């Protein structure tokens, strides 16, 4: 989301807090602390991917801190939507990419797989293709999602 943050920062203050806590509760508290210390409460909180989930949960814990909540590229909040999400993702991939996606998912589930970071990077590239709509590309070539998937 760095390219999006840079565009927003032209007109508004932007915080990009680094989450270091190893627990969900810890990350919610880290975000709360950053908002208290540096935010002009109540704020508009924008979260992308895991950040969308974290923003949603932080807003639920501290609703007085949040004026608006914008969730970008969030995973589904209800299990009933997971199958539809997977179907939509596969429909946006060609046959070879679908095979690659399935093979990577299978390898990641295998406890004997050693280089999971490389596999996660490959899976991330495939998911970016299916989950981003008209991504922004900055001068360094870095992309950032700006809207929901197609």
C-alpha positions in Angstrom: 0.0 0.0 0.0 3.0 2.3 0.0 2.1 3.9 -3.4 -1.4 4.6 -2.1 0.0 6.0 1.1 2.3 8.3 -0.8 -0.7 9.6 -2.9 -2.8 10.1 0.2 0.0 11.9 2.1 -0.1 14.7 -0.4 -3.4 15.9 1.2 -3.7 14.0 4.5 -1.5 12.8 7.3 -0.7 9.1 6.9 0.5 6.6 9.6 2.0 3.3 8.6 2.6 1.6 12.0 4.9 -1.3 12.0 3.3 -4.3 13.7 5.8 -6.4 15.7 3.7 -8.1 18.4 3.5 -11.9 18.0 -0.2 -12.1 19.1 -3.4 -10.7 17.7 -4.2 -9.0 21.0 -0.7 -7.5 21.0 -1.1 -6.2 17.4 -4.4 -4.6 18.3 -2.8 -2.9 21.3 0.2 -1.7 19.1 -2.2 -0.2 16.7 -4.2 1.5 19.5 -1.0 2.9 20.9 0.1 4.3 17.5 -3.3 5.9 16.9 -3.3 7.5 20.4 0.3 8.8 20.1 0.2 10.0 16.5 -3.4 10.1 15.2 -5.9 12.9 15.3 -8.8 10.9 16.8 -11.2 9.8 15.6 -9.5 8.9 12.3 -10.1 7.2 9.0 -8.4 3.8 9.3 -7.5 2.0 6.0 -6.3 -1.6 6.1 -5.1 -3.8 3.3 -5.1 -7.6 3.4 -4.1 -8.6 7.0 -4.2 -4.9 7.8 -7.9 -4.9 6.8 -8.6 -7.7 9.3 -6.5 -5.9 12.0 -8.3 -2.6 11.3 -11.7 -4.3 11.6 -10.8 -5.9 14.9 -9.2 -2.7 16.3 -12.3 -0.7 15.3 -14.4 -3.3 17.1 -12.3 -2.9 20.3 -11.9 0.9 20.1 -14.9 2.3 18.1 -14.4 5.8 19.6 -11.0 6.0 17.8 -12.5 5.4 14.3 -14.4 7.9 12.2 -14.4 5.7 9.0 -13.1 2.2 8.3 -11.9 1.3 4.8 -11.0 -2.3 4.1 -9.0 -3.1 1.0 -8.3 -6.6 -0.2 -9.7 -8.2 3.0 -10.2 -11.9 3.3 -13.8 -13.0 3.9 -15.2 -12.5 7.3 -17.5 -15.4 7.1 -16.6 -19.0 6.1 -19.5 -19.2 3.7 -17.7 -16.8 1.3 -14.4 -18.7 1.2 -15.5 -21.2 -1.5 -16.9 -18.4 -3.7 -13.6 -16.4 -3.3 -11.6 -19.5 -4.4 -13.8 -20.0 -7.4 -13.5 -16.4 -8.4 -9.7 -16.5 -8.1 -9.5 -19.7 -10.2 -11.7 -18.1 -12.9 -9.2 -15.3 -13.2 -6.3 -17.7 -13.8 -5.5 -19.7 -16.9 -5.2 -23.5 -16.7 -1.4 -23.5 -16.1 -1.7 -20.9 -13.4 -4.5 -22.8 -11.7 -2.3 -25.9 -11.6 0.6 -23.9 -10.2 -1.7 -22.4 -7.5 -2.9 -25.8 -6.5 0.6 -27.3 -6.4 1.9 -24.4 -4.3 -1.0 -24.8 -1.9 -0.4 -28.5 -1.6 3.4 -28.0 -1.0 2.7 -25.4 1.7 0.4 -27.8 3.5 3.2 -30.5 3.5 5.1 -30.3 6.8 8.3 -31.6 5.0 8.4 -28.6 2.6 11.5 -26.5 3.6 11.4 -23.4 1.5 8.0 -22.0 2.2 9.0 -18.4 1.8 9.7 -18.9 -1.9 6.4 -20.7 -2.3 4.5 -17.9 -0.4 6.1 -15.4 -2.8 5.0 -17.4 -5.8 1.5 -17.7 -4.4 1.4 -14.0 -3.6 2.2 -13.2 -7.2 -0.6 -15.4 -8.4 -3.0 -13.9 -5.8 -2.0 -10.4 -6.8 -3.0 -11.2 -10.4 -6.5 -12.4 -9.2 -7.1 -10.0 -6.3 -6.0 -6.5 -7.6 -8.0 -4.3 -9.9 -6.0 -1.6 -11.7 -3.0 -1.5 -9.3 -1.0 1.7 -9.0 2.6 1.4 -10.1 5.0 3.9 -8.7 8.3 5.1 -10.1 10.2 2.2 -8.6 7.9 -0.4 -10.2 6.2 -1.2 -6.8 2.5 -1.9 -7.1 -0.3 -1.2 -4.6 -3.9 -2.2 -4.7 -6.4 0.6 -5.1 -9.7 -1.3 -5.2 -11.6 -4.5 -5.0 -10.8 -7.4 -7.3 -12.5 -7.7 -10.7 
